[in-house]
Amino acid sequence: MLFESADQFRALDRKAVTVFGMAGVGKTRLGNLLRRSDWFHFSVDFRIGTRHMGEYIVDNFKRHAMKVPFLAELLRSDSIYISSNITFDNLDPLSTYLGTPGNPDKGGLPFTEYQRRQEQHRVAEIYSLLDVPYFIGRAKDLYDYNNFLCDTGGSLIEVLDPHNPEDPVVKALTEHTVLLYLKGSRQDADKLVERFKAQPKPMYYPPDFLVAKWEEFKSANGVTSDDDVDPDAFAVWGFEALLEDRMPRYQALADNFGYEVEASDLAAVQNESEFIELMCSAIDAKNA
């Protein structure tokens, strides 16, 4: 969905925009802001953690609870109920389930189990993104929302080909929404790494990239056994490596199929009309 002029976008009776970029650039903030102005906010991470991975997450809670005799007996007799309280702003249940590989004494998962959960996430993310056209219709038919914002996770770029217009995810998003890249700066990336150290978010690695970085990390730290890897150290190191790897692919997606704005410009947006004008300026800039 590209436009010959910004006026074409401005004149749309119903607008649908997919925002993407690294974590922390303002995607969820924008969704929270636009919700106050007749926009339906569709969070891909929330959809993953509820519809497509919710059962995995809750079963993991139950698996840990079953290790406690008191709770195990209550679970067997259906005397207690365990659920996930995931929200747009709190993805901890999903993060906890995905985990980090490494030393089990430090909370790490066996590497093969981590790979299994990564594959579950890959499938769930694709399904969640393919749900977008359905939710655009649902937002209007059920709730009478005219406008729609798709708030994607940082790993969007891992489940599509940013150069292929026939890629199923690319096709679903570009046929029904306008793609907008929220472009972060080097300083934003550094802040994101620091924030990740304090509060890790759900992480998805491409399978080959994960294996390569896992072996590279072990070699660089003189570790031979998977169980000797510090999971927290690998999480931060792997996140930084993945962040660098994603940047040019985010840009390719914007260059080929969408528009871009600086995250710092988005941070100044305070209402719907300012967002529309920022979107229009991105369309004009690309056409120029």
N, C-alpha and C positions, 0 to 999 in steps of 0.2 A: 504494500500500500504506500505508493509514493505519489507526490503531488507536483503539478506544474507550477503552482504558486501557493503561498501561504494562505491566500484567500480561499482556496479550495478546502483546506483543512478547517479554517475558521467557520466556513459556511455549513459544515456537516451538522445535521440535526442530532446524530448519535456518533459520538467519538469513542474510539477504542485504541488504547496505547499500551504497548508492552515496554517496560523499562528494564534495562539490564546494565550490568557492570559489577565491579567487585563489591564485596560487602562494605557497608559503612558509607556509601556515597549518597544516601538519602532516598533510596527506593521506598522503604517502608514509611519513612516520614512523609513522603509525597502522598502515599496511599492514605495515611491518616488524615492528611490535610484535605484531600479531594473528597473523602467520604462525607465531609460536611457540605458538599456542593453537588449532590445528585450524581456521584460517581460510585460505582460498585468496585470495591477493592478485592481483587482476587490474588491471594498470596500463594505462590507455587509451593513454598516450603510448608505452609500450613496444610495445603491439600495433600502433600506427600505424607506428612506426619499424622494425618487423620484418616483420609480415605484409603490411601495406597500402602501405608506402612503402619497404620494404627494398631493392627492386630499383632504385628511383630513386636512393637514397642511394649504393649501391655503384657504380652506373653513373657517378655524379658523381665518385667517387674515381678510377675508371678513366679518365674523361675528362681529369682533371688529370695522372694518371700517364702518359697517352699523349703529353703534351707533353714528356716527358723521354725522349730517344732510348733510353737504356739500359733504362728500364722498359718502354717501348713494345715493344721487341723481345722482352722476356721475356713480356709479356702476350700478344703475337701467337702465341708458341710454347707458350702454356699452361705456362710454366715457373714462374710465380708466381701466387699466389692472393690476391685482395684481398677483404676482408669488413668488415662493420661490427661493432664490439664494443659496441653499445648495451646499456645495462643500466637497471634501474629508477632507479638513482642517477646515471647518466651519460647524458644525452640529447644530448651534443655532436654525434654524427653527424647527428641530425635537425636540430638548430639550424644546423649548418654547411650542410646542404643547403638549408634554407629561406632562409638568408642575410638580407641587408638591401639594399634598393635604394640606388643612389647611385653616387658616383664609383668607376669600376672600378680606378683607381690606389690606392684605399684599401680595396679588397676588395668594393666594391658591385656589385650586380647591375643590369642594365637593368630598368627598371620593368616592362616587359611580361613579362620572364622571371620577375620576382618575383611578378607576378600569376598567372602560369601555375602556379608552385609552390604558391602559396596555394590555388588551386583544387584541386590534388592533395591538399593537406592537408585541405581541407574534406570532400572525398569520403571520404578515408581515416578521418577522425574519425567521420563518420556510420557508416561500415561497422563501425568498431571498437566503437562504442557498441551497434550492433545485434547485435554478437557476444555481448553480455553474457548473454542467456538461454541460448545454446549453452554458454558457458563455465561457467555455474552447474551445468548438467547434467554437463558434462565433469569438473568439479572433484569431483563426487560419484562418478560412474560409474568414472572412471579412477583417481583418487587417494584416494577415500573421504574427501574433506573435507565436513563437514556445513555449514560456514559460509563465506560469500563476501563479500569486500570489493571493490567497484569503486572504484578510485582514478582519478578523472577529471582531465583537464588544465583549466587556467584557461579554455580556449576552448570548453568544453562549452556555455556559454551562447550561443555564436555559431551553433550548429548545431541549435538547437531554438527553439520558441516557448514561453516560460515561462507563457503564458496559455491554451494550447490543449491540452486533454487528448487530442485525436486526433492531435497531432503524432507522427510515427513514433518519434522518439527518446524523447520524453516517455512515450509508451505503452509502449515496450519496457522502460524503466527502472522506471516506476511499477507495472507489472503483475508485475514479478519481483523488485523490490528496494524498500527503504525509502530515500527521499532524505534526506540530512542535509547541511545547509549549515554549513560551518565558517566562521563570521563573523569576519573580521579587523577590527582597529581602524584608526584613522587612522595610528597609530604603526607598525602592521604594514605598511601601504601604503607609508609613507615608507622603512622598512627594505627593503622589497621593491624599490623603485626603486633604492636604493643597491646592493643585491645584483645587480640587473639590469645596472647600469653595469659592475660587475666581471666578471660572468659571465652574458651573455645566454642566455635560454632560448628554446625554439621559440615563435614568435609567429604567431598567426593573426588577421587583421583581416577583418571583413565587407567585401565588395567596395566598396560605396558609401562606407563609412566610410574605407577606405584611400585611395580617390581623393580624397575631400574633405580629409583630413588631409595628404596628399602636397602638394596644391596650396596648402593653408594654410601649411604649413611653408616651402615655397619662397617664397611671398609675404612671410611674416614675416621671412625672412632675405635678401630681395633677390636670390634665385636664380632665373634664368630657364631654365637648362638642367638636365635630370635628372642629367647627368654631373657637375655641379658640387655636388651635394648631398653633404654629409658623412654617410656611412651610419651611423656610430656616433651622431652627434648626432640624426639622425632616429629611430634605433631607441629611444633613451631618451625623446625627446619624444613619439613615437607610443605608446610603452608607457604613459607616464603618462596620456595622453589616453584610451587604451583602458581602462585600469584604472578611471578615473572613470566611464566609460560603462557598464561592466559591473555596477557595484555595485547599482543599483536592479533590474537584471534577475536577479541572483543572489537578491535578496530576494523578488522576485515568484515565482520558482520554488519557493522554500521556503514562502512563504505559500500558494501554490496547491496544492502537491503533496507537501510534506514537512515537515521539522522543522529546527530550527537550534540550534546551541550556539556559544558564544564560543570562538574559537581559543585564548584564554588558559586556558579551562577544560580544553580538550582537552590542552593542553601539560602539565597536571598528571597526566594519566592515565598509569599505569605498567603496567597489565595488562588482560587481557580483562574481568575482572569490573568493574573501574572504568569501562571503556568502556561496558559494558552498563548500568551505573547512570546514566552520563551520558546515554546514549541514552534511557533511561526517564524521566529528569528532563525531557528535551526534549519527550517525548510528553505528560507530565503538564502541562507549561507551556502547550503548545498547546491541550490540552483545557480548561484552566482559562480 
